[in-house]
Amino acid sequence: MNDKDTKRLSRLTAILTQLQTKRLLTASELANKFLVSSRTIYRDIKALEQAGVPILTEDGKGYTLMDGYRIPPIMFTESEANALITAEQLILKNKDASFVKEYSEAINKIKSVLRNTTKDKANLLSNRIVFRQNTNNDRTSNYLSVLQLALTNFNLAQIKYHSTDTHQTTERTIEPFAIYSTQENWLLIAFCRLRKDFRAFRLDRIQHLNILNDKFEPHKITLEEYFKICRAKYFQNP
């Protein structure tokens, strides 16, 4: 196999991985990622189809894998495994208990597909990395995982929220929009039906959470546009 064939095989494998990772990918997105022409991507997709990979084409939208199709577990390189282990140690210090639990279970599944030699090295590294933040290892919230599901499934949520600014506790119905973290504190950006505007809620100040079966319409605004509005509102004189 010459160098050209090796590069193409590597690209075909990477394209298959990308298709399994994302729901829809266009030829131009794949071409930009792999620095080839769209025509080359068309040939690659055809080659994968001829090899028996069930790739579906949605007109005007892109390529997707047939629902339920999965490729065998991917073998991680030692450097990739090290990156995952380093991230694990950071996450174990996080203050949201649900996030720690879900990541720990996910990383255990990932470790199970590592080669034995890589697994031994990963375990060694795991014992040699220490982060001193959150030394008391206290968990201040347990809502991140369920809020992530509410966000992606467009479920309304009811919360009892305590504001340290007003020293008041209010009950609100919210539409989860985005989640971000700062100084180990998780914050939820949501449209608050009580205030009729977007608000940021610290997860450690949510005293009670109830995810409803009721759905809300996905917001047209992007996260970038939200932050742009915030900057314009709070920093009018840059």
VENKA-V602620 format. One record per residue. N is the residue number from 1. RES is the residue in one small letter. PSI is psi as a letter, one per 30 degrees, with the letter a starting at -180 (* if undefined). OMEGA is omega in degrees with one decimal (* if undefined). Layout:
<<N,RES,PSI,OMEGA> <N,RES,PSI,OMEGA>>
This chain:
<<1,m,k,-178.7> <2,n,l,-175.4> <3,d,e,-179.6> <4,k,e,179.0> <5,d,e,179.7> <6,t,e,179.6> <7,k,e,-178.9> <8,r,e,178.6> <9,l,e,178.7> <10,s,e,-179.8> <11,r,e,178.8> <12,l,e,178.2> <13,t,e,-179.8> <14,a,e,177.9> <15,i,e,179.1> <16,l,e,177.8> <17,t,e,178.9> <18,q,e,179.5> <19,l,e,178.4> <20,q,f,-177.7> <21,t,e,-175.3> <22,k,l,-176.1> <23,r,e,-179.0> <24,l,k,176.7> <25,l,k,177.8> <26,t,l,178.2> <27,a,e,-179.3> <28,s,e,177.2> <29,e,e,179.2> <30,l,e,179.4> <31,a,e,179.2> <32,n,e,-178.3> <33,k,e,-175.1> <34,f,g,175.2> <35,l,h,175.5> <36,v,l,180.0> <37,s,l,176.5> <38,s,e,178.8> <39,r,e,178.0> <40,t,e,178.4> <41,i,e,178.3> <42,y,e,179.6> <43,r,e,179.5> <44,d,e,179.1> <45,i,e,178.8> <46,k,e,178.9> <47,a,e,178.1> <48,l,e,178.2> <49,e,e,179.4> <50,q,f,177.9> <51,a,f,176.5> <52,g,g,178.5> <53,v,k,-176.5> <54,p,i,179.2> <55,i,k,178.5> <56,l,k,178.4> <57,t,k,176.2> <58,e,j,-175.4> <59,d,k,177.9> <60,g,f,-177.6> <61,k,e,179.0> <62,g,a,-176.3> <63,y,k,175.9> <64,t,l,176.0> <65,l,k,175.3> <66,m,k,-177.6> <67,d,k,179.2> <68,g,f,-179.5> <69,y,k,179.0> <70,r,k,174.0> <71,i,l,179.7> <72,p,l,179.7> <73,p,k,-178.8> <74,i,k,176.2> <75,m,k,-179.5> <76,f,k,172.5> <77,t,l,-179.8> <78,e,e,179.8> <79,s,e,177.6> <80,e,e,177.8> <81,a,e,178.7> <82,n,e,179.1> <83,a,e,179.0> <84,l,e,-180.0> <85,i,e,178.6> <86,t,e,177.9> <87,a,e,179.8> <88,e,e,-178.6> <89,q,e,175.4> <90,l,e,-175.7> <91,i,e,178.8> <92,l,f,178.3> <93,k,f,-176.4> <94,n,l,-173.8> <95,k,f,177.6> <96,d,j,-174.1> <97,a,e,-177.8> <98,s,e,179.0> <99,f,e,178.8> <100,v,e,-178.8> <101,k,e,-177.2> <102,e,e,-179.8> <103,y,e,-179.8> <104,s,e,179.0> <105,e,e,179.1> <106,a,e,-176.9> <107,i,e,176.3> <108,n,e,177.0> <109,k,e,178.5> <110,i,e,179.6> <111,k,f,-176.8> <112,s,f,-179.5> <113,v,g,178.3> <114,l,k,172.1> <115,r,l,-175.5> <116,n,e,-179.3> <117,t,e,178.3> <118,t,e,-179.9> <119,k,e,179.0> <120,d,e,179.8> <121,k,e,179.1> <122,a,e,178.0> <123,n,e,176.7> <124,l,e,-179.8> <125,l,e,-179.7> <126,s,e,-179.7> <127,n,f,-176.5> <128,r,g,178.2> <129,i,k,-179.6> <130,v,k,172.6> <131,f,k,-171.8> <132,r,f,178.2> <133,q,l,176.9> <134,n,h,-172.9> <135,t,f,178.7> <136,n,f,178.6> <137,n,h,-178.7> <138,d,k,176.8> <139,r,k,-175.9> <140,t,f,175.8> <141,s,l,-179.9> <142,n,h,-171.0> <143,y,f,-170.5> <144,l,e,-175.4> <145,s,e,-178.6> <146,v,e,177.7> <147,l,e,175.4> <148,q,e,178.5> <149,l,e,178.8> <150,a,e,-179.5> <151,l,e,-175.0> <152,t,f,179.8> <153,n,g,176.3> <154,f,h,175.8> <155,n,k,172.9> <156,l,l,177.1> <157,a,k,173.4> <158,q,k,-179.4> <159,i,l,166.9> <160,k,j,-168.6> <161,y,k,178.4> <162,h,k,178.6> <163,s,k,178.1> <164,t,f,178.8> <165,d,e,-178.4> <166,t,f,-177.5> <167,h,h,179.4> <168,q,l,174.8> <169,t,k,-177.9> <170,t,l,174.7> <171,e,k,-174.2> <172,r,l,169.2> <173,t,k,-173.2> <174,i,l,176.8> <175,e,j,-177.4> <176,p,k,-175.9> <177,f,e,-178.2> <178,a,l,-179.9> <179,i,k,173.8> <180,y,l,-174.5> <181,s,k,175.3> <182,t,k,-179.7> <183,q,h,178.2> <184,e,f,177.7> <185,n,k,177.6> <186,w,k,178.0> <187,l,k,177.0> <188,l,k,171.2> <189,i,k,-177.6> <190,a,l,172.4> <191,f,k,-177.4> <192,c,j,-179.3> <193,r,f,176.5> <194,l,e,-178.4> <195,r,f,-179.2> <196,k,h,179.3> <197,d,l,176.1> <198,f,k,177.8> <199,r,l,175.1> <200,a,k,-177.3> <201,f,k,173.7> <202,r,k,-175.3> <203,l,e,-178.5> <204,d,f,177.1> <205,r,f,174.9> <206,i,j,-176.9> <207,q,f,178.0> <208,h,k,-179.0> <209,l,k,176.9> <210,n,j,177.8> <211,i,k,-176.4> <212,l,l,174.0> <213,n,f,-179.8> <214,d,k,-178.9> <215,k,l,172.1> <216,f,l,180.0> <217,e,k,178.4> <218,p,k,-178.5> <219,h,k,-179.5> <220,k,f,-178.0> <221,i,k,175.6> <222,t,l,178.6> <223,l,e,178.3> <224,e,e,178.7> <225,e,e,177.7> <226,y,e,-179.7> <227,f,e,177.7> <228,k,e,177.2> <229,i,e,178.8> <230,c,e,179.9> <231,r,e,179.9> <232,a,e,-177.7> <233,k,e,-172.7> <234,y,f,179.4> <235,f,i,-176.3> <236,q,f,179.4> <237,n,i,-176.1> <238,p,*,*>>
